[in-house]
Amino acid sequence: MPLHRAEDLPTGLQTSSLLTTEEVARLLRVDPSSVRRWRAERPPQGPPFIRLSDRVVHYDAGDLQDWLDERRTIPGRRQKAA
């Protein structure tokens, strides 16, 4: 079976948009152990993640951006009721 270019795949399958725990930590400027701890919480905290196996976890870049957008605070604007 031939390999496909990322741009030929459906949006949800473009692996170029998948980030490792270390990449997410670097982007958020936190320690990777924080990202792993968020994942281990019950219920899980932090951005949505994709567990491919017990040892392989990835984060979709779009999910990470959505998660950040949900946490954005704009001073002077009323926050949504939880």
N, C-alpha and C positions, 0 to 999 in steps of 0.2 A: 504494500500500500504506500503510495507516495506521501511525503510530508507536505503539509500545507503551509503556506505563508500565513502569518498572524492576521494580516488584513483580509484574508479570504475566509476566515472563520467567523461564525456568528459572534456578536459582541460579547456574549457571556463566556465564550471559549478562547478569547484572545489572551494567551498566557503572558503576553508582554505587560498586561495590566495587573498581574499578580505580584504581590510583594511578600518578602519573607518577614519574619518577626523582627529581625535585625534592621531591615530597611524601614519598617513601620516605626520602630523605636527611634531610629536616626531622624526620620521626618518629624516625629512628635517631640524630639529632643528629650526623651526619657530613656532610662536604662531598659535593655531588652527583658530583664527580669520583671519589670513592671508590666510589660505587655503580656508575658507568660502568666503572671499572677492574675491579671484581669481575666484571662481565658479560663483559669482554674477555678475562679469564684463560682459559687452556686447561688443564684443563677449567674451565668457568665456576664462579665462587664466588658467595657471597651468596645472597639469596633467589631463588626461581624467578621467571622473568619471561616475558612474552608479547611477542614481536617481531611487530608488525603490518606493519612495513616497515623499510627500512634506517635510517630516522630516527625511527620511532615505536615506543617500548617502554613497556609498562605492567606493573604488578605487581598481582596479586590480593591484596586485603587479608587474606583467609583464609590464603593461601599465606605471606604475610609473618608472620602470627601463628604459624603452624605452624613456620616457620623459626626464629623467636625462641624458641619453646617448646623446640625441639630443642637449643638452645644454653644453656638455663637451667642454672645450677649451684646446687645447694642444699648449703651447707656441712654436712659431717658425713654426707652420703649418698654411698654408693659410686656412681661413674660407670659407665655401661654400657661394656663392652669394645668397642673399635672394630672 
